[in-house]
Amino acid sequence: MPVQSFEEAPELKRQVVTSPEGIMERRLLLVLGSLAIGLMAASDLASPLRQDGTSLVDGALFLLYLSLFCWVAFGFLSALAGFFALAGNRTTTIGDEAELRLPRKRTAVLIPIYNEDVDQIFSRVARMTAMVEEIGAAKLFDFFVLSDSRAELEDRERAAFQKTRLASAVPVYYRRRPKNVARKPGNIAEWVGRFGGDYDYMIVLDADSLMSGRAMAQLASAMERAPSVGLIQTVPSVINARTLFARWQQFCGAAYGPVAGAGLAWWSGSEGTFWGHNAIIRVRAFAESCGLPELSGPEPFGGHVMSHDIVEAALLRRRGWAVHMVELPEGSHEEFPPTLTDFAIRDRRWCQGNLQHLRMLNIAGLHWVSRFQMLMGASAYLASPLWMLLMMATLLHPLMLTDSPLGSPPSSWLVALTILLLLGPKLLSFLWLCMDRTRRMALGGIGQIARTMALEIPLSILVAPITMLAQTIAVAGVLRGRPSGWSPQRREAHGIPLDQAVHDYRWHLVAALPFLIGTLAGPGVMFWLLPVAVSLLLAPFIVAVTSSCQAGEWLARRGMFRTPEDILHFPMTPVRRMPTPYVSPRRSTLNLGKCAYA
């Protein structure tokens, strides 16, 4: 697995032909459409600037409006494309065949772990190996638990491994690296260098991932039928949610995920992305393409590549391998951080990794869509401080000596457009649920979905400023040179006490005061800052309530935030019995080798 050069482009040995016809027109439609919406909105907001000429401040405000509206417009247009792709039965999926087709070649299932709960890890391994055995594929899949845990955990991990190995008909292996060099990508690269030559494919899972044997066989069979594809990324569903926060995210994934995922697949084509887990990779392609160099300089912008997955997808595509995102009818799952605090900790690490991508945009030989995806990933975090700048400018506009567009009320059409762009993806998802009876019933029916959304949308509005400030602090920390480190992720939570939440979110309380004062004392156009002030002021209470398992279970008993995953095939904790999980009958089979998804 040679280390790749970012300065010299490799020679292409193959030509990717698995994107649908018209893929360039699709991408241009989204990019130019987003730019057009952004220009219209920014021009309307900045119209007062033309009354007394222009200045550098005026230009900066116009660019701020433009960037923010282009960002939300792109998300809306992508969801709109996904809705029409679903409505036209033109989504990318595999695994709709009535009879399961087993692959002929061998696949390794890699599970990198880092100071995880030993019993849960090997319980998941035992369940997955049992499902592989059930489909008659015990000789086609080998499982590897690749540990980077502390030395004191090795005895427990090894004992649990021995117990799992003896009870499994599927081969299970374990090894712990004495030195966890380069974190997870170094863990995978070390395995590839030692064992990769024995396998054609590898399925990479996270410590909280679950994948059925049928799903693994479907992915491996799809790779056999598509020799030019280097990676297939599935869209996993969230499972095992118990806290209110996790159940909320589980519902969002089930209700809004299909439209968002279909939109992403619609324009990404063979230049898809990689999320680092729940994906199958051609081992030879990965070995020849994805050896990551150590970046010059100190962390957070130097050192080992943090958000390695999107870079690895870009490097695969650079050598001519196709990368696709697809949907499986069922069988690909992951867990979600149980609290807003745990999500913020993980998000801080992603923030550093995505901002680190900015210095990799000039990697020689990348496809322009790969560069665009890396830029979009960084923009997802830069958008928060931009929103913060806009709100701070609004607070300060009464002190400005010249006229400012911030003091003028926006036009009614712009207010309507903003609401459409922000809520449009959720409304499109609701419309799709109205059209798909099977999924609709799996989520509790239209009435229950509407009631849940009536709670979910205000909750999203309340939590958005909390996340915005957390991401702004994270971006500021990265720019100040503070690396995020590598701490184990908490998979379960039993609530965060209010006093602890007050301590953790004290800066949110401090930030709430100027917004609250500005809203009450400022002109009427500042009324839109009131939800921000309320959100930041209530941040500790919101965090404490949403981290509660009791609150999540109380809503679950009333059918709120219900999802198909409430009746998992393999629950880690007891759950109530509910109807059969959703399997959509309205998906066309994707044959990646013949480009059948248009």
C-alpha positions as CSV (number, residue, x, y, z in Angstrom):
1,M,0.0,0.0,0.0
2,P,2.4,2.7,-1.2
3,V,2.1,6.3,0.1
4,Q,0.5,8.5,-2.5
5,S,1.9,11.7,-3.9
6,F,-0.4,14.7,-3.7
7,E,1.9,16.7,-6.0
8,E,1.9,14.3,-9.0
9,A,-1.2,12.8,-10.6
10,P,-1.0,9.0,-11.3
11,E,-1.4,7.6,-14.7
12,L,-5.0,6.4,-15.3
13,K,-5.3,2.7,-16.2
14,R,-9.1,2.6,-16.7
15,Q,-11.9,4.8,-17.8
16,V,-14.9,5.1,-15.4
17,V,-18.2,4.7,-17.4
18,T,-20.7,4.1,-14.6
19,S,-22.2,7.6,-14.3
20,P,-25.6,8.0,-15.9
21,E,-26.0,10.0,-19.1
22,G,-26.5,13.7,-18.5
23,I,-24.6,13.8,-15.2
24,M,-22.8,17.0,-16.1
25,E,-26.2,18.7,-16.9
26,R,-27.4,17.6,-13.4
27,R,-24.5,19.1,-11.7
28,L,-24.6,22.3,-13.6
29,L,-28.4,22.6,-12.8
30,L,-27.7,22.4,-9.1
31,V,-24.7,24.7,-9.1
32,L,-26.1,27.3,-11.4
33,G,-29.5,27.1,-9.7
34,S,-28.0,27.6,-6.3
35,L,-26.0,30.6,-7.6
36,A,-29.1,32.1,-9.2
37,I,-31.1,31.9,-6.0
38,G,-28.2,33.2,-4.0
39,L,-27.7,36.2,-6.3
40,M,-31.4,37.1,-6.2
41,A,-31.6,36.9,-2.4
42,A,-28.4,38.7,-1.8
43,S,-29.3,41.5,-4.3
44,D,-32.6,42.0,-2.6
45,L,-31.1,42.1,0.9
46,A,-28.3,44.4,-0.2
47,S,-30.5,46.8,-2.2
48,P,-30.1,49.6,0.4
49,L,-26.4,49.5,-0.2
50,R,-26.9,51.1,-3.6
51,Q,-28.4,54.3,-2.1
52,D,-25.1,55.9,-1.2
53,G,-22.6,54.0,-3.3
54,T,-20.6,51.0,-2.3
55,S,-17.7,50.3,0.1
56,L,-15.6,47.3,1.2
57,V,-18.1,46.7,4.0
58,D,-20.9,46.7,1.5
59,G,-19.1,44.2,-0.6
60,A,-18.3,42.0,2.4
61,L,-22.0,42.0,3.4
62,F,-23.1,41.1,-0.2
63,L,-20.6,38.1,-0.3
64,L,-21.9,37.0,3.2
65,Y,-25.5,37.0,2.0
66,L,-24.5,35.3,-1.3
67,S,-22.6,32.5,0.4
68,L,-25.2,31.7,3.0
69,F,-28.1,31.7,0.5
70,C,-26.1,29.6,-2.0
71,W,-25.4,27.1,0.8
72,V,-29.1,26.6,1.8
73,A,-30.3,26.7,-1.8
74,F,-28.0,23.9,-2.8
75,G,-29.4,21.7,-0.1
76,F,-32.9,22.4,-1.1
77,L,-32.3,21.8,-4.8
78,S,-30.5,18.5,-4.0
79,A,-33.5,17.4,-2.0
80,L,-35.8,18.5,-4.8
81,A,-33.8,16.3,-7.2
82,G,-34.0,13.4,-4.7
83,F,-37.8,13.8,-4.4
84,F,-38.3,13.6,-8.2
85,A,-35.8,10.7,-8.4
86,L,-37.8,8.7,-5.8
87,A,-41.2,9.7,-7.4
88,G,-39.9,8.5,-10.8
89,N,-38.5,5.3,-9.4
90,R,-35.0,6.3,-10.5
91,T,-33.0,5.8,-7.3
92,T,-29.8,3.9,-7.0
93,T,-30.2,0.7,-5.0
94,I,-29.1,-2.9,-4.9
95,G,-30.5,-6.0,-3.3
96,D,-34.1,-6.1,-4.6
97,E,-33.7,-9.6,-6.1
98,A,-36.1,-12.1,-4.7
99,E,-33.4,-14.8,-4.6
100,L,-30.1,-14.0,-2.9
101,R,-27.1,-14.4,-5.1
102,L,-23.9,-15.3,-3.1
103,P,-20.6,-13.9,-4.3
104,R,-17.8,-16.1,-5.5
105,K,-14.9,-14.2,-4.1
106,R,-13.8,-13.7,-0.5
107,T,-14.6,-10.6,1.6
108,A,-13.0,-9.4,4.9
109,V,-15.2,-7.6,7.4
110,L,-13.0,-5.0,9.2
111,I,-14.2,-3.6,12.6
112,P,-11.7,-1.0,13.9
113,I,-12.2,-0.3,17.6
114,Y,-10.8,2.2,20.1
115,N,-11.5,1.7,23.9
116,E,-15.0,0.4,23.2
117,D,-17.4,-1.6,25.4
118,V,-16.0,-5.1,24.9
119,D,-19.2,-7.0,25.5
120,Q,-21.2,-4.9,23.0
121,I,-18.5,-5.1,20.3
122,F,-18.3,-8.9,20.4
123,S,-22.0,-9.3,20.8
124,R,-22.4,-7.4,17.5
125,V,-19.7,-9.6,15.9
126,A,-21.5,-12.7,17.1
127,R,-24.8,-11.5,15.6
128,M,-23.3,-10.6,12.3
129,T,-21.3,-13.9,12.0
130,A,-24.5,-15.8,12.8
131,M,-26.4,-14.0,10.0
132,V,-23.6,-14.8,7.6
133,E,-23.8,-18.4,8.5
134,E,-27.6,-18.4,8.1
135,I,-27.3,-17.4,4.4
136,G,-24.7,-20.2,3.7
137,A,-21.7,-17.8,3.3
138,A,-19.5,-18.9,6.2
139,K,-16.6,-19.7,3.9
140,L,-16.9,-16.4,2.0
141,F,-16.5,-13.9,4.8
142,D,-13.8,-13.5,7.5
143,F,-14.2,-11.0,10.4
144,F,-11.3,-9.0,11.8
145,V,-11.6,-7.0,15.0
146,L,-8.7,-4.4,14.7
147,S,-8.0,-2.9,18.1
148,D,-6.3,0.4,18.9
149,S,-7.4,0.2,22.5
150,R,-5.3,0.8,25.6
151,A,-3.0,-2.1,26.7
152,E,-5.1,-2.7,29.9
153,L,-8.1,-3.6,27.7
154,E,-6.4,-6.3,25.7
155,D,-7.0,-9.2,28.1
156,R,-10.8,-8.5,28.2
157,E,-10.9,-8.0,24.4
158,R,-8.9,-11.2,23.8
159,A,-11.1,-13.2,26.2
160,A,-14.3,-12.0,24.5
161,F,-12.7,-12.7,21.1
162,Q,-11.8,-16.3,22.0
163,K,-15.4,-16.9,23.2
164,T,-16.9,-15.5,20.0
165,R,-14.4,-17.4,17.8
166,L,-15.2,-20.7,19.3
167,A,-19.0,-20.2,19.0
168,S,-18.8,-19.0,15.3
169,A,-18.7,-21.0,12.1
170,V,-17.4,-17.9,10.4
171,P,-13.7,-17.2,10.9
172,V,-13.1,-14.4,13.4
173,Y,-9.7,-12.8,14.0
174,Y,-8.4,-10.3,16.5
175,R,-5.2,-8.2,16.8
176,R,-4.3,-5.1,18.8
177,R,-1.7,-2.6,17.5
178,P,0.9,-1.7,20.2
179,K,1.1,1.8,18.6
180,N,-2.1,3.3,17.1
181,V,-0.2,5.3,14.4
182,A,-2.4,7.5,12.1
183,R,-5.6,6.4,14.0
184,K,-8.2,4.5,12.0
185,P,-6.7,5.0,8.5
186,G,-3.4,3.7,9.9
187,N,-5.2,0.7,11.4
188,I,-6.9,-0.2,8.1
189,A,-3.6,0.4,6.1
190,E,-1.7,-1.9,8.4
191,W,-4.3,-4.6,7.9
192,V,-4.1,-4.1,4.1
193,G,-0.4,-4.4,4.1
194,R,-0.4,-7.6,6.1
195,F,-3.5,-9.5,5.0
196,G,-5.2,-7.6,2.1
197,G,-3.7,-9.8,-0.6
198,D,-5.9,-12.7,0.6
199,Y,-9.2,-10.9,-0.1
200,D,-10.9,-9.3,-3.0
201,Y,-13.1,-7.0,-1.0
202,M,-13.3,-5.5,2.4
203,I,-16.4,-4.3,4.2
204,V,-15.4,-1.5,6.7
205,L,-17.6,-1.0,9.7
206,D,-17.5,1.3,12.7
207,A,-17.6,0.0,16.3
208,D,-21.3,0.8,16.4
209,S,-22.2,-0.6,13.0
210,L,-24.4,-3.6,12.3
211,M,-24.8,-5.2,8.9
212,S,-26.8,-8.3,8.0
213,G,-25.3,-11.2,6.2
214,R,-27.7,-10.7,3.4
215,A,-26.6,-7.1,3.0
216,M,-22.9,-8.1,3.0
217,A,-23.6,-10.7,0.3
218,Q,-25.5,-8.2,-1.8
219,L,-22.7,-5.7,-1.7
220,A,-20.0,-8.3,-2.6
221,S,-22.1,-9.6,-5.5
222,A,-22.6,-6.0,-6.7
223,M,-18.8,-5.5,-6.7
224,E,-18.4,-8.7,-8.7
225,R,-20.8,-7.4,-11.4
226,A,-19.0,-4.1,-11.6
227,P,-15.3,-4.5,-12.1
228,S,-14.6,-0.8,-12.5
229,V,-16.2,0.1,-9.2
230,G,-13.7,0.6,-6.3
231,L,-16.2,1.5,-3.5
232,I,-19.9,1.3,-2.7
233,Q,-21.1,3.4,0.1
234,T,-24.5,2.4,1.7
235,V,-26.8,4.8,3.5
236,P,-27.1,3.3,7.0
237,S,-30.1,3.7,9.2
238,V,-29.9,4.7,12.9
239,I,-30.7,2.0,15.4
240,N,-30.7,1.4,19.2
241,A,-31.8,5.0,20.0
242,R,-33.0,5.5,23.5
243,T,-32.5,9.1,24.5
244,L,-34.8,11.8,23.1
245,F,-31.9,13.3,21.1
246,A,-31.0,9.9,19.5
247,R,-34.6,9.0,18.8
248,W,-35.1,12.4,17.2
249,Q,-32.1,11.8,14.9
250,Q,-33.3,8.3,14.2
251,F,-36.6,9.6,13.0
252,C,-35.0,12.3,10.9
253,G,-32.8,9.6,9.2
254,A,-35.9,7.4,8.5
255,A,-38.2,10.3,7.4
256,Y,-35.9,12.7,5.6
257,G,-33.0,10.4,4.8
258,P,-34.4,8.8,1.6
259,V,-35.0,12.2,-0.1
260,A,-31.6,13.5,0.9
261,G,-29.8,10.3,0.0
262,A,-31.5,10.1,-3.4
263,G,-30.5,13.7,-4.2
264,L,-26.9,13.1,-3.2
265,A,-26.7,10.0,-5.4
266,W,-28.5,11.8,-8.3
267,W,-25.8,14.3,-8.8
268,S,-22.7,12.4,-7.5
269,G,-22.8,9.6,-10.0
270,S,-19.5,7.7,-10.1
271,E,-17.9,10.4,-8.0
272,G,-19.6,9.5,-4.8
273,T,-18.2,9.9,-1.4
274,F,-17.1,7.7,1.5
275,W,-18.3,8.0,5.1
276,G,-15.7,5.7,6.5
277,H,-18.0,2.8,7.5
278,N,-20.9,0.6,6.2
279,A,-19.2,0.4,2.8
280,I,-17.5,-2.2,0.7
281,I,-14.2,-1.5,-1.0
282,R,-12.1,-3.4,-3.6
283,V,-8.9,-4.2,-1.7
284,R,-6.6,-3.9,-4.7
285,A,-8.0,-0.6,-5.7
286,F,-7.7,0.7,-2.1
287,A,-4.1,-0.5,-1.7
288,E,-2.9,1.1,-5.0
289,S,-4.8,4.4,-4.5
290,C,-5.2,5.3,-0.8
291,G,-1.9,5.3,1.0
292,L,-2.2,8.6,2.9
293,P,0.9,10.7,3.5
294,E,1.5,12.6,6.7
295,L,0.9,16.3,6.0
296,S,3.6,18.8,6.7
297,G,3.4,21.1,9.7
298,P,1.7,20.6,13.1
299,E,-1.9,19.8,13.9
300,P,-4.7,20.7,13.3
301,F,-3.9,21.4,9.7
302,G,-0.8,19.2,9.5
303,G,0.0,15.7,10.7
304,H,-2.1,12.7,9.8
305,V,-5.3,13.1,7.7
306,M,-8.2,13.3,10.1
307,S,-11.3,13.0,7.9
308,H,-9.7,10.4,5.8
309,D,-12.8,8.9,4.2
310,I,-13.7,11.6,1.7
311,V,-10.0,11.9,0.7
312,E,-9.8,8.1,0.1
313,A,-12.9,8.3,-2.1
314,A,-11.2,11.1,-4.0
315,L,-8.0,9.2,-4.4
316,L,-9.9,6.1,-5.7
317,R,-11.6,8.2,-8.3
318,R,-8.2,9.9,-9.2
319,R,-6.9,6.5,-10.3
320,G,-10.0,5.8,-12.4
321,W,-12.1,3.7,-9.9
322,A,-15.8,4.5,-9.6
323,V,-17.2,5.4,-6.2
324,H,-21.0,5.0,-5.8
325,M,-23.5,5.7,-3.1
326,V,-26.5,3.3,-3.0
327,E,-29.4,2.3,-0.8
328,L,-30.0,-1.1,0.5
329,P,-33.6,-2.1,1.2
330,E,-32.5,-3.1,4.7
331,G,-29.5,-4.5,6.7
332,S,-27.1,-1.5,7.0
333,H,-27.2,0.2,10.3
334,E,-25.3,2.4,12.7
335,E,-25.8,4.1,16.1
336,F,-25.9,7.8,16.8
337,P,-24.4,9.8,19.7
338,P,-26.9,9.8,22.5
339,T,-26.7,13.4,23.5
340,L,-26.0,16.9,22.1
341,T,-22.8,16.9,24.0
342,D,-21.5,13.7,22.6
343,F,-22.5,14.8,19.1
344,A,-20.6,18.1,19.7
345,I,-17.5,16.2,20.7
346,R,-17.6,14.1,17.5
347,D,-18.5,17.1,15.5
348,R,-15.4,18.9,16.8
349,R,-13.2,16.1,15.4
350,W,-15.0,16.3,12.1
351,C,-14.7,20.0,12.0
352,Q,-10.9,19.7,12.2
353,G,-10.8,17.1,9.5
354,N,-13.0,18.9,7.1
355,L,-11.2,22.2,7.5
356,Q,-7.9,20.3,7.0
357,H,-9.3,19.4,3.5
358,L,-8.9,23.0,2.5
359,R,-5.2,22.5,2.1
360,M,-5.8,19.4,0.1
361,L,-8.0,21.0,-2.6
362,N,-4.9,21.3,-4.9
363,I,-4.1,17.5,-4.8
364,A,-2.9,16.8,-8.4
365,G,-5.3,14.8,-10.6
366,L,-8.5,15.0,-8.5
367,H,-11.8,15.0,-10.3
368,W,-13.5,18.4,-9.9
369,V,-16.5,16.8,-8.2
370,S,-14.1,15.4,-5.5
371,R,-12.7,18.9,-4.9
372,F,-16.2,20.2,-4.8
373,Q,-17.3,17.7,-2.2
374,M,-14.2,18.5,0.0
375,L,-15.1,22.2,-0.3
376,M,-18.7,21.5,0.6
377,G,-17.6,19.5,3.7
378,A,-15.5,22.5,4.9
379,S,-18.3,24.9,4.1
380,A,-20.7,22.9,6.3
381,Y,-18.6,24.2,9.3
382,L,-17.7,27.6,7.9
383,A,-21.4,28.4,7.5
384,S,-21.9,28.5,11.3
385,P,-19.4,31.4,11.9
386,L,-20.8,33.2,8.9
387,W,-24.3,33.0,10.4
388,M,-22.8,34.2,13.6
389,L,-21.1,37.2,11.8
390,L,-24.4,38.1,10.2
391,M,-26.3,38.1,13.5
392,M,-23.5,40.1,15.2
393,A,-23.6,42.6,12.4
394,T,-27.4,42.9,12.9
395,L,-26.9,43.5,16.6
396,L,-24.4,46.3,15.9
397,H,-26.2,48.0,13.0
398,P,-27.8,50.6,15.2
399,L,-24.3,51.9,16.1
400,M,-23.4,52.3,12.4
401,L,-23.1,55.9,11.2
402,T,-24.3,55.1,7.7
403,D,-27.4,53.4,6.4
404,S,-27.2,49.6,6.6
405,P,-29.3,47.0,4.9
406,L,-29.4,45.3,8.2
407,G,-31.7,47.9,9.5
408,S,-34.2,47.4,6.6
409,P,-36.9,44.8,6.8
410,P,-36.6,42.0,4.2
411,S,-39.2,41.8,1.4
412,S,-42.1,39.4,1.9
413,W,-41.0,37.2,-1.0
414,L,-37.5,36.8,0.5
415,V,-39.0,35.8,3.8
416,A,-41.1,33.2,2.0
417,L,-38.1,32.0,0.0
418,T,-36.0,31.6,3.1
419,I,-38.6,29.5,4.8
420,L,-39.0,27.4,1.7
421,L,-35.3,26.8,1.4
422,L,-34.9,25.9,5.1
423,L,-38.0,23.7,5.5
424,G,-38.4,22.6,1.9
425,P,-36.4,19.3,2.3
426,K,-38.6,18.2,5.2
427,L,-41.8,19.1,3.4
428,L,-40.6,17.2,0.3
429,S,-39.9,14.3,2.5
430,F,-43.4,14.5,4.0
431,L,-44.9,14.6,0.5
432,W,-42.8,11.5,-0.4
433,L,-44.1,9.7,2.7
434,C,-47.7,10.5,1.6
435,M,-46.9,8.7,-1.7
436,D,-45.2,5.6,-0.3
437,R,-47.7,3.7,1.8
438,T,-45.3,1.0,3.1
439,R,-42.8,3.5,4.5
440,R,-45.7,5.8,5.7
441,M,-47.2,2.9,7.8
442,A,-43.8,1.9,9.1
443,L,-43.5,5.4,10.6
444,G,-46.9,5.2,12.1
445,G,-49.2,6.7,9.4
446,I,-49.7,10.2,8.1
447,G,-51.3,11.5,11.3
448,Q,-48.5,10.3,13.6
449,I,-45.8,11.5,11.2
450,A,-47.5,15.0,11.1
451,R,-47.6,15.1,14.9
452,T,-44.0,14.1,15.2
453,M,-42.9,16.7,12.6
454,A,-44.9,19.3,14.5
455,L,-42.6,18.6,17.4
456,E,-39.5,17.9,15.4
457,I,-39.4,21.2,13.4
458,P,-39.6,23.5,16.5
459,L,-37.0,21.3,18.2
460,S,-34.7,21.7,15.2
461,I,-35.2,25.5,15.3
462,L,-34.3,25.6,19.0
463,V,-31.3,23.4,18.6
464,A,-29.9,25.0,15.5
465,P,-28.4,28.1,17.3
466,I,-26.9,25.8,19.9
467,T,-25.1,23.8,17.2
468,M,-24.2,27.0,15.4
469,L,-22.3,28.4,18.4
470,A,-20.7,25.0,19.2
471,Q,-19.4,24.8,15.6
472,T,-18.3,28.4,15.7
473,I,-16.2,27.7,18.8
474,A,-14.9,24.6,17.1
475,V,-13.8,26.5,14.0
476,A,-12.2,29.2,16.2
477,G,-10.3,26.5,18.1
478,V,-9.0,24.9,14.9
479,L,-7.9,28.3,13.5
480,R,-6.1,28.9,16.8
481,G,-4.2,25.7,16.3
482,R,-5.9,23.5,18.9
483,P,-6.2,19.9,17.7
484,S,-9.3,17.9,18.7
485,G,-7.3,14.8,19.9
486,W,-8.8,11.3,19.7
487,S,-11.1,10.3,22.5
488,P,-13.3,7.2,22.6
489,Q,-16.9,7.9,21.7
490,R,-19.7,7.3,24.3
491,R,-22.3,5.0,22.8
492,E,-24.8,5.1,25.7
493,A,-26.0,7.8,28.1
494,H,-28.4,7.9,31.0
495,G,-29.0,11.7,31.0
496,I,-26.9,14.8,31.7
497,P,-27.7,16.6,35.0
498,L,-28.8,20.2,34.6
499,D,-25.9,21.6,36.6
500,Q,-23.4,19.7,34.4
501,A,-25.2,21.1,31.3
502,V,-25.0,24.6,32.7
503,H,-21.3,24.2,33.1
504,D,-20.8,22.7,29.7
505,Y,-22.9,25.3,27.9
506,R,-21.9,28.4,29.9
507,W,-20.6,30.2,26.8
508,H,-24.1,29.7,25.2
509,L,-25.6,31.5,28.2
510,V,-23.1,34.3,27.9
511,A,-23.8,34.6,24.2
512,A,-27.5,34.7,24.8
513,L,-27.4,38.0,26.7
514,P,-26.5,40.4,23.8
515,F,-29.0,38.7,21.5
516,L,-31.7,39.0,24.2
517,I,-30.9,42.7,24.9
518,G,-30.6,43.5,21.2
519,T,-34.0,41.9,20.5
520,L,-35.8,43.7,23.3
521,A,-34.1,47.1,22.8
522,G,-33.4,47.2,19.1
523,P,-35.6,48.0,16.1
524,G,-38.4,45.7,15.0
525,V,-36.4,44.2,12.2
526,M,-34.3,42.4,14.9
527,F,-37.3,40.2,16.0
528,W,-35.8,37.3,14.0
529,L,-33.0,37.1,16.6
530,L,-35.5,36.3,19.4
531,P,-35.4,32.5,18.7
532,V,-31.6,32.6,18.8
533,A,-31.7,34.3,22.2
534,V,-34.2,31.9,23.6
535,S,-32.3,28.9,22.2
536,L,-29.0,29.9,23.7
537,L,-30.6,30.9,27.0
538,L,-32.3,27.5,27.2
539,A,-29.3,25.5,26.0
540,P,-28.6,23.7,29.3
541,F,-32.2,22.8,29.8
542,I,-32.6,21.6,26.2
543,V,-29.4,19.4,26.5
544,A,-30.6,17.9,29.8
545,V,-34.0,17.1,28.5
546,T,-32.9,15.6,25.2
547,S,-30.3,13.5,26.8
548,S,-32.9,11.7,28.9
549,C,-33.9,8.1,28.2
550,Q,-37.1,8.6,30.1
551,A,-38.1,11.5,27.8
552,G,-37.4,9.4,24.8
553,E,-39.3,6.4,26.1
554,W,-42.2,8.6,27.2
555,L,-42.6,9.9,23.6
556,A,-42.0,6.5,22.1
557,R,-45.0,5.1,24.1
558,R,-47.1,7.7,22.5
559,G,-45.8,6.8,19.0
560,M,-43.6,9.9,18.6
561,F,-40.4,9.7,16.7
562,R,-41.4,6.2,15.6
563,T,-39.2,4.5,12.9
564,P,-38.9,1.1,11.2
565,E,-35.8,0.5,13.3
566,D,-37.8,0.3,16.4
567,I,-38.2,-3.4,15.5
568,L,-34.6,-4.2,14.8
569,H,-33.6,-7.6,13.5
570,F,-30.8,-7.6,16.2
571,P,-31.6,-5.2,19.1
572,M,-28.9,-4.6,21.6
573,T,-31.5,-3.8,24.3
574,P,-35.1,-5.1,24.6
575,V,-37.6,-3.2,22.5
576,R,-41.4,-3.4,22.1
577,R,-42.8,-5.5,19.3
578,M,-44.0,-3.5,16.3
579,P,-45.0,-4.2,12.7
580,T,-42.7,-5.7,10.1
581,P,-39.7,-3.4,9.1
582,Y,-40.0,-1.4,6.0
583,V,-38.8,-2.8,2.7
584,S,-39.7,-0.5,-0.2
585,P,-41.2,-2.2,-3.3
586,R,-40.6,0.9,-5.4
587,R,-36.8,0.7,-6.0
588,S,-35.2,-0.2,-9.3
589,T,-32.2,-2.6,-9.1
590,L,-28.9,-0.9,-9.7
591,N,-26.5,-2.8,-12.0
592,L,-23.3,-0.7,-11.6
593,G,-21.6,-2.5,-14.4
594,K,-24.3,-1.5,-16.9
595,C,-25.2,1.9,-15.5
596,A,-28.9,1.1,-14.9
597,Y,-29.8,3.8,-12.5
598,A,-31.2,6.5,-14.8
